[in-house]
Structures are given as structure tokens and as C-alpha cells.
Amino acid sequence: MNNEAEKTDNKHSKFQWFLVTVFIPAIFTVVVATIVLTISDINIFTKAKEVGVKIPYISALLEEPKSRQSENVNQQKEKVADLEVRIADQQSEIDAMEGLLDEKDETIQRNDLEKQQLETEINQLRQQQDVNKREYKDIIKTYETMSPKKSAPIITAMNDEDAVGILANMNTDTLAAVMEQMPPSDAARLMKQLTEKVENQQR
């Protein structure tokens, strides 16, 4: 029992000796040095890093984060470059689509303009057609109001197409009276063409 107690006392005395002679003085020295260096405006961490770089193993530990940072920076640069390329490609696609859209808009505008021009021309033609119809009816009325004896020679002197056109628009009684005043050969020829025209219109 006494031996064990002595061993325990020796252990405690060695530990106490270590604390008193080594650990506590070391802590005290570090604290005092830190205070002095801080008052002297010296950054102890920077100095420690400078000293550590000169020591092989410690310098490797200190330089490792730099290499990692460099790798991270390079990776970020690559990502940025990749994103810039993608953005440029997307912008090119957008520009191309906008170009197609502009072309389609121009085509639509041209088609609308052509459509408006055609509609204007059609309206003008219809108006002219109405005028021509009215004038034609007036001409027919003129021949109808003339005596058959006077109108027959005039109609016979026309080309067959115009003559048949006028005869086709006369009322039945006036047509019969005019035909009676024509030479038989002219009357037969015009009547045949008039009949063919009426038949073609009915088909």
C-alpha cells in the first residue's frame, strides 16, 4: 500500500513540477509576448506565417490552402467562361428568331398592302362595271326608242358581237320589230348567234 501511495505521489509531483516549471511559464511568456507585440503594432499571425513558410513541413501546410484557392479560382473562371459562351449562343438564337419574326412581319405587311391594293382595284372595277352597265342600258334604251326602221340598219352595220349584245338586251316586241326591218340574210345570221348566246348563258 505504501509503495502505491508513493508512486501516486510521485506522479502528482511530476505533473505539478511540469505545470509549474514548463506549462505555466510558457503560457505566461506567450501572453506577455502577444501583449507586447500588439502594443508595438506587430501582427503576430502574419509574423508566424512568415516564419512558418521557412519551415519545410509547416510551409507545405500553409501553401496547401493557396493551391486550393487557386484551383477554386480556376474552376470559377471556367464556369464564368462557359456561362459567357452559353449566353452568347442564346443571344445568337434570340437574334436569329427576332430576324425571322421581323421577316414574317414584313411579309405580313406586304401581303396586307397587296390585299388592300387588290381590294381597291376590285372596287374600282366594280364601280366601272356598274357605270358601263348603266351606259349599256342607256344605249339599249336608245335603240329601243328608235323606230325599228332606223335602228335595224345601224345594228346590221355593227360587228356581229356588238349587234348580238344589243339585240339580246332588247325586249321581245322591239327585237321582233327590228329583225323584220333587216335583210333576211342578216336577220338569220344574227338570230342564230343570238340563240347560241342565250343557250350558252343557260348552261
Buried (B, 14 or more C-beta within 10 A) or exposed (E): EEEEEEEEEEEEEEEEEEEEEEEEEEEEEEEEEEEEEEEEEEEBEEEEEEEBEEEEEBBEEBEEEEEEEEEEEEEEEEEEEEEEEEEEEEEEEEEEEEEEEEEEEEEEEEEEEEEEEEEEEEEEEEEEEEEEEEEEEEBBEEBBEBEBEEBBEEBBEBEBEEBBBBBBBBEEEBBEBBBEBBEEEBBEBBBEBBEEBEEEEEE
